[in-house]
Amino acid sequence: MPGLRSCLSLLAAGVLAGCAEGGQGPPADVPEPSVFTIREAPAAFTEVGDSVAPAADIEALIAPYRAQLGEQLAEVLGHATGEFVKDDPEGALDNLVADALLHMARQWSRDTVHAALINEGGLRVPVAEGPILMRHAYELLPFENFVTVLSLSGVQMERLADEIAAAGGEPIAGWTMELDSVDAVGVRVGGDPVDPDRVYRLATVDYLVNGGGTWSVLWEAEEASREDLDILIRDVFVAYLQEVGTVTPTLDGRIRPAGGADREDDR
């Protein structure tokens, strides 16, 4: 039996001799097949839109699940007294989510949690004044990121603060800093200056620890220095709202330009 390549060559040339069982391949006088160029490949498209009627059997199948999901997404988690939006170097929405992360991590972690950090890019939409629904939690935090608590030295916390300064500010809680261009100054954790010889535990998300974002300090964490919590950042936000009930947009100067005064205002 000749090889597949030989048979294909014969078929392309319109010659079948040699492809029968027991054959020895194409005759010596058979020319090589021509090179074919595809100049046109017709395709048909079906536009799917409102004009396409839903399939009744499929609709009947998914209707109960759609109704159940709609009820779950309509659950009221809490109430916002004003609009929460992102801003640099500090935003009310940044503060809300970072505060939620720190608050809940302190409840669920096996040891003390001193500070929190999350990437502003992970916050996808603002939170409007009024009832905050489960739907809003999914819109705000759509990614399946789990909470991770890292043990960092004071030196690493200072370096991380510099990386935050270089980014123009990010959502933080439990610590404060002033941004002097691309450097962070006056870094404090729990109101106290950072001690380079002390170990601090920082709550964040696994996406940032596993190589996401731009904060290289977080990538240095060894397995023994991290505690992975089996809780999504979205579920942290949900649990926080269910616990506190009402939230108010607040800026408190936790991260601000160097030389700026502390501020506490609502917006």
C-alpha positions in Angstrom: 0.0 0.0 0.0 1.6 3.3 -1.0 1.8 6.1 1.6 -1.0 8.6 2.0 1.0 11.4 0.4 1.5 9.2 -2.8 -2.2 8.5 -3.0 -3.2 12.1 -2.6 -0.7 13.0 -5.3 -2.3 10.4 -7.6 -5.8 11.6 -6.9 -4.9 15.2 -7.6 -3.4 14.1 -10.9 -6.5 12.0 -11.8 -4.5 8.8 -11.7 -5.6 5.8 -9.6 -3.1 3.3 -10.6 -0.8 2.4 -7.8 -3.3 3.1 -5.1 -4.8 -0.4 -5.2 -3.8 -2.8 -2.4 -0.4 -4.2 -3.2 0.5 -1.4 -5.6 4.0 0.1 -5.5 3.2 3.7 -6.0 2.7 6.0 -9.0 4.2 5.1 -12.4 7.4 6.9 -13.1 6.0 8.9 -16.0 3.1 10.5 -14.0 3.9 14.2 -13.6 3.7 16.0 -10.2 0.2 17.4 -9.5 -0.3 21.1 -10.1 -0.4 23.6 -7.2 -4.0 24.7 -6.6 -4.8 28.2 -5.3 -8.2 28.7 -3.6 -9.5 32.0 -5.0 -12.9 32.0 -3.5 -14.5 30.3 -0.4 -18.2 31.0 -0.3 -19.7 31.4 3.2 -23.2 31.9 4.4 -24.1 34.0 7.5 -27.2 34.0 9.6 -27.9 37.1 11.5 -29.2 36.5 15.0 -31.3 39.3 16.4 -34.7 40.2 17.7 -36.2 39.0 14.4 -35.3 35.4 15.4 -38.2 33.9 17.4 -37.1 32.2 20.6 -37.4 28.4 20.7 -40.4 27.6 22.8 -38.9 24.4 24.2 -35.7 26.1 25.2 -37.5 29.0 26.8 -39.6 26.6 28.8 -36.5 24.9 30.0 -34.6 28.0 31.2 -37.6 30.1 32.5 -37.5 28.7 36.1 -33.7 29.3 36.3 -34.1 32.9 34.9 -36.7 33.7 37.4 -34.6 32.3 40.3 -31.5 34.2 39.1 -33.5 37.4 38.8 -34.7 37.1 42.4 -31.2 36.5 43.6 -29.7 39.4 41.7 -32.5 41.7 43.1 -31.6 41.0 46.7 -30.9 44.3 48.6 -27.5 44.1 50.3 -27.3 47.6 51.8 -27.9 51.3 51.1 -25.6 54.0 49.8 -26.2 57.5 51.0 -24.4 59.0 48.0 -22.6 57.9 44.9 -19.3 56.0 45.1 -16.8 56.6 42.3 -13.1 55.9 41.7 -10.5 58.6 41.8 -6.8 59.1 42.1 -5.0 59.2 44.4 -8.0 58.4 46.6 -11.6 57.7 45.7 -14.8 56.9 47.7 -15.3 53.6 45.8 -11.7 52.7 46.3 -12.1 53.2 50.1 -15.3 51.3 50.3 -14.0 48.1 48.7 -10.6 48.3 50.5 -12.4 48.8 53.9 -14.6 45.8 53.1 -11.6 43.7 52.3 -9.7 44.6 55.5 -12.8 44.3 57.7 -13.8 40.8 56.5 -10.2 39.5 56.2 -9.7 40.3 59.9 -12.7 38.1 60.7 -11.8 35.2 58.5 -8.0 35.1 58.6 -6.2 32.8 61.1 -4.1 35.7 62.4 -4.0 39.5 62.6 -4.5 41.4 59.4 -2.9 44.9 59.4 -3.7 46.4 56.0 -5.4 45.8 52.7 -4.7 46.6 49.0 -6.7 46.0 45.9 -6.2 47.1 42.3 -8.4 49.9 41.1 -8.7 48.3 37.7 -10.7 45.5 39.3 -13.5 47.9 40.3 -15.5 48.1 37.1 -18.5 50.4 37.8 -19.5 53.1 40.3 -22.1 52.5 43.0 -25.1 54.8 42.8 -26.9 56.4 45.6 -29.8 54.2 46.9 -30.2 50.5 47.4 -27.2 48.3 46.6 -28.3 45.1 45.0 -26.6 41.7 44.5 -26.6 42.7 40.8 -24.5 45.7 41.6 -21.9 43.5 43.4 -21.5 41.4 40.3 -21.2 44.5 38.1 -18.6 46.1 40.4 -16.5 43.0 41.0 -17.1 40.6 38.1 -13.8 38.7 38.4 -13.4 35.4 40.3 -10.5 36.7 42.4 -9.9 35.1 45.8 -8.6 36.8 48.9 -5.0 36.2 49.9 -3.2 37.4 53.0 0.6 37.9 52.7 3.2 38.3 55.4 5.5 41.2 54.4 8.4 42.8 56.1 8.4 46.5 56.8 11.0 47.0 54.1 8.6 45.3 51.6 5.7 47.5 52.8 7.8 50.6 52.1 8.7 49.3 48.6 5.0 48.4 47.9 4.1 51.9 48.9 6.5 53.3 46.4 5.0 51.1 43.7 1.5 52.4 44.7 2.9 56.0 44.4 4.3 55.2 41.0 0.8 54.1 39.9 -0.7 57.4 41.2 -2.6 55.7 44.1 -4.6 52.6 44.6 -7.4 51.4 47.0 -5.9 50.8 50.4 -7.1 50.4 54.0 -5.4 50.1 57.4 -2.4 52.1 56.3 -1.7 55.6 55.0 0.9 57.3 52.8 1.7 60.5 51.0 2.8 60.5 47.4 5.8 62.5 46.5 6.0 62.1 42.8 6.8 58.4 42.3 7.8 57.9 45.9 5.7 57.3 49.0 6.6 59.2 52.2 5.3 59.1 55.7 4.0 55.5 55.3 2.1 54.4 58.4 0.3 51.2 59.3 -2.4 51.5 61.9 -1.2 55.0 62.6 2.4 54.1 63.4 5.5 54.5 61.2 6.5 51.4 59.4 9.0 49.3 61.3 11.5 47.7 58.8 12.0 44.8 61.2 8.4 44.0 61.8 6.2 41.6 59.8 2.9 43.0 58.5 0.0 41.0 57.1 -1.6 42.4 54.0 -5.0 41.3 52.6 -5.2 41.4 48.8 -6.3 39.2 46.0 -4.7 36.1 44.4 -4.6 37.7 41.0 -2.1 40.3 42.2 0.0 37.7 44.1 0.1 35.3 41.2 1.7 37.8 38.8 -1.1 40.1 37.9 -0.9 43.9 38.2 2.3 45.8 38.5 3.3 45.4 42.1 6.4 43.2 42.0 6.7 43.1 45.8 3.6 40.9 46.0 5.1 38.4 43.5 8.0 37.6 45.9 5.7 35.9 48.4 6.7 32.4 49.2 4.2 29.7 49.9 4.8 29.8 53.6 4.2 33.5 53.8 0.7 33.5 52.2 -2.7 32.5 53.5 -5.2 31.8 50.7 -8.8 32.3 51.9 -11.5 30.4 50.1 -13.6 33.5 49.6 -14.1 35.7 46.5 -13.5 39.4 46.8 -17.1 39.9 45.5 -18.4 37.8 48.4 -16.3 39.9 50.8 -18.1 43.0 49.5 -21.5 41.3 49.8 -20.8 40.1 53.4 -19.6 43.6 54.4 -22.7 45.3 53.1 -25.0 42.8 54.8 -23.1 43.5 58.1 -22.9 47.3 58.0 -26.1 48.0 56.2 -25.6 51.7 55.2 -22.4 53.1 53.7 -21.5 56.7 53.1 -19.0 58.0 50.5 -16.0 59.3 52.4 -12.5 60.5 51.7 -10.2 60.5 54.8 -6.8 61.3 53.4 -5.4 57.8 53.7 -3.5 58.3 50.5 -2.8 61.9 49.3 -0.2 64.1 47.7 2.8 65.0 49.9 2.1 68.1 52.0 -1.7 67.7 51.7 -3.8 68.0 54.8 -5.9 65.2 56.1 -9.5 65.5 54.9 -12.8 64.0 55.7 -15.5 64.9 53.3 -18.5 63.2 51.6 -19.3 63.3 48.0 
